[in-house]
Every structure is written in structure tokens, then in C-alpha cells.
Amino acid sequence: MKIPRRFFPVVFAFFLTIMMVFIITGVGTAINIGIPPDFFVRWMKAWIVAWMVAFPVAIFVAPFARRLAERVLD
């Protein structure tokens, strides 16, 4: 079963934020605390909190970012 195409912006934001926040929180966690034995647990805690913020923000900010991009392109 597929999700209807009209939900593309939300589904795209969902997958994009999962991947971006996963990578960014991993890098940020490693920079700030190194790689201790509990690194993965700390990373996942940072990831879930950051993702819960990033997903709604991405949905809210996407139309504004799209308009800005259209203004700077030929």
C-alpha cells in the first residue's frame, strides 16, 4: 500500500529529517564527548530529541525556503 502523492512534502520531510538529524547528531555528539562506551545511547537520545524538533520545523519552514530559493535563481 502506497501513500497518496499529495502527501509528498510531509513524507519527504520525514525521511530527509531522519537522515540529516541522524548524521548531524552523530557528528555533534562525537565532537562534544568523543566516543565513550555509551556513545550510541547518547547519540540516539540526542537524535530523537533533535528529530522531534526538526521534523515539524522542516514542514513549517519548507514553503519559506522554497520561495527564497525561487527568488535567488534565474
MIDOSE-1310 file (N, C-alpha, C; in nm, 2 decimals, decimal comma, always signed):
residues 74
mkip	+0,08/-0,12/+0,00/+0,00/+0,00/+0,00/+0,09/+0,12/+0,00; +0,06/+0,21/-0,09/+0,14/+0,34/-0,10/+0,06/+0,46/-0,05; +0,13/+0,56/-0,01/+0,07/+0,68/+0,04/+0,04/+0,77/-0,08; -0,07/+0,83/-0,08/-0,11/+0,92/-0,19/+0,00/+1,03/-0,21
rrff	+0,02/+1,07/-0,34/+0,12/+1,16/-0,38/+0,10/+1,30/-0,31; -0,02/+1,33/-0,28/-0,05/+1,47/-0,22/+0,03/+1,49/-0,09; +0,07/+1,37/-0,03/+0,14/+1,38/+0,10/+0,29/+1,38/+0,08; +0,34/+1,40/-0,05/+0,48/+1,40/-0,08/+0,56/+1,50/+0,01
pvvf	+0,52/+1,62/+0,03/+0,60/+1,71/+0,11/+0,62/+1,66/+0,26; +0,52/+1,61/+0,31/+0,54/+1,56/+0,45/+0,62/+1,43/+0,46; +0,60/+1,34/+0,36/+0,68/+1,22/+0,36/+0,83/+1,25/+0,33; +0,85/+1,34/+0,23/+0,99/+1,38/+0,20/+1,06/+1,44/+0,33
affl	+0,99/+1,53/+0,40/+1,04/+1,60/+0,52/+1,07/+1,49/+0,62; +0,98/+1,39/+0,63/+1,00/+1,28/+0,73/+1,13/+1,21/+0,71; +1,15/+1,16/+0,59/+1,27/+1,09/+0,55/+1,40/+1,17/+0,56; +1,39/+1,29/+0,50/+1,50/+1,38/+0,50/+1,55/+1,42/+0,64
timm	+1,46/+1,45/+0,73/+1,50/+1,49/+0,86/+1,55/+1,37/+0,94; +1,50/+1,25/+0,92/+1,55/+1,14/+0,99/+1,70/+1,12/+0,95; +1,73/+1,12/+0,82/+1,87/+1,10/+0,78/+1,96/+1,22/+0,82; +1,92/+1,34/+0,80/+2,00/+1,45/+0,83/+2,03/+1,46/+0,98
vfii	+1,93/+1,45/+1,06/+1,95/+1,47/+1,20/+2,03/+1,35/+1,26; +2,01/+1,23/+1,20/+2,09/+1,12/+1,24/+2,24/+1,15/+1,22; +2,28/+1,19/+1,11/+2,42/+1,22/+1,08/+2,47/+1,34/+1,16; +2,39/+1,45/+1,17/+2,44/+1,57/+1,23/+2,45/+1,54/+1,38
tgvg	+2,36/+1,47/+1,45/+2,37/+1,45/+1,59/+2,48/+1,35/+1,62; +2,51/+1,26/+1,53/+2,63/+1,17/+1,55/+2,76/+1,25/+1,55; +2,77/+1,34/+1,45/+2,89/+1,42/+1,44/+2,90/+1,51/+1,56; +2,79/+1,58/+1,60/+2,79/+1,67/+1,71/+2,82/+1,60/+1,84
tain	+2,76/+1,48/+1,86/+2,79/+1,41/+1,98/+2,94/+1,36/+1,99; +2,99/+1,32/+1,88/+3,13/+1,28/+1,88/+3,22/+1,39/+1,90; +3,19/+1,51/+1,85/+3,28/+1,63/+1,87/+3,27/+1,67/+2,02; +3,16/+1,66/+2,07/+3,14/+1,72/+2,21/+3,18/+1,62/+2,32
igip	+3,17/+1,49/+2,30/+3,20/+1,40/+2,41/+3,30/+1,29/+2,37; +3,34/+1,29/+2,24/+3,43/+1,18/+2,20/+3,35/+1,06/+2,17; +3,41/+0,94/+2,18/+3,34/+0,81/+2,16/+3,36/+0,73/+2,28; +3,28/+0,76/+2,39/+3,29/+0,67/+2,51/+3,21/+0,54/+2,49
pdff	+3,21/+0,45/+2,58/+3,14/+0,32/+2,56/+2,99/+0,34/+2,54; +2,93/+0,45/+2,60/+2,79/+0,47/+2,59/+2,75/+0,57/+2,48; +2,84/+0,58/+2,38/+2,83/+0,68/+2,27/+2,69/+0,66/+2,20; +2,67/+0,53/+2,16/+2,55/+0,51/+2,08/+2,42/+0,55/+2,15
vrwm	+2,41/+0,52/+2,28/+2,29/+0,55/+2,36/+2,28/+0,71/+2,37; +2,39/+0,77/+2,39/+2,38/+0,92/+2,40/+2,34/+0,98/+2,26; +2,40/+0,92/+2,16/+2,37/+0,97/+2,02/+2,22/+0,95/+1,99; +2,16/+0,84/+2,03/+2,02/+0,81/+2,00/+1,93/+0,90/+2,08
kawi	+1,97/+0,93/+2,20/+1,89/+1,03/+2,28/+1,90/+1,17/+2,21; +2,01/+1,21/+2,17/+2,02/+1,34/+2,10/+1,95/+1,33/+1,97; +1,95/+1,22/+1,90/+1,88/+1,21/+1,77/+1,73/+1,22/+1,79; +1,67/+1,15/+1,88/+1,53/+1,15/+1,89/+1,48/+1,29/+1,93
vawm	+1,55/+1,35/+2,02/+1,50/+1,49/+2,07/+1,52/+1,59/+1,95; +1,63/+1,58/+1,88/+1,65/+1,68/+1,77/+1,56/+1,65/+1,66; +1,53/+1,52/+1,63/+1,43/+1,49/+1,52/+1,29/+1,54/+1,55; +1,25/+1,53/+1,68/+1,12/+1,57/+1,71/+1,10/+1,72/+1,69
vafp	+1,21/+1,80/+1,70/+1,21/+1,94/+1,66/+1,22/+1,96/+1,51; +1,32/+1,89/+1,45/+1,35/+1,91/+1,31/+1,23/+1,88/+1,22; +1,16/+1,77/+1,24/+1,05/+1,73/+1,15/+0,94/+1,84/+1,14; +0,88/+1,89/+1,25/+0,78/+1,99/+1,23/+0,84/+2,12/+1,18
vaif	+0,97/+2,15/+1,22/+1,03/+2,28/+1,17/+1,05/+2,27/+1,01; +1,09/+2,15/+0,97/+1,11/+2,13/+0,82/+0,98/+2,15/+0,75; +0,87/+2,10/+0,80/+0,74/+2,12/+0,73/+0,70/+2,26/+0,73; +0,72/+2,33/+0,84/+0,68/+2,47/+0,86/+0,77/+2,56/+0,77
vapf	+0,90/+2,54/+0,77/+1,00/+2,62/+0,70/+1,01/+2,60/+0,55; +0,97/+2,48/+0,50/+0,99/+2,44/+0,36/+0,93/+2,54/+0,27; +0,80/+2,59/+0,29/+0,75/+2,68/+0,19/+0,83/+2,81/+0,18; +0,87/+2,86/+0,30/+0,96/+2,98/+0,30/+1,09/+2,96/+0,23
arrl	+1,15/+2,85/+0,26/+1,28/+2,81/+0,19/+1,26/+2,80/+0,04; +1,15/+2,74/+0,00/+1,12/+2,73/-0,15/+1,11/+2,86/-0,21; +1,04/+2,96/-0,15/+1,02/+3,09/-0,20/+1,16/+3,16/-0,21; +1,24/+3,15/-0,11/+1,37/+3,21/-0,11/+1,46/+3,16/-0,22
aerv	+1,45/+3,03/-0,24/+1,53/+2,96/-0,35/+1,48/+3,01/-0,48; +1,35/+3,03/-0,50/+1,30/+3,08/-0,63/+1,34/+3,22/-0,66; +1,36/+3,30/-0,55/+1,40/+3,44/-0,57/+1,54/+3,45/-0,61; +1,63/+3,36/-0,57/+1,77/+3,37/-0,60/+1,81/+3,30/-0,73
ld	+1,72/+3,22/-0,78/+1,75/+3,15/-0,91/+1,70/+3,23/-1,03; +1,77/+3,21/-1,14/+1,72/+3,27/-1,26/+1,59/+3,22/-1,31
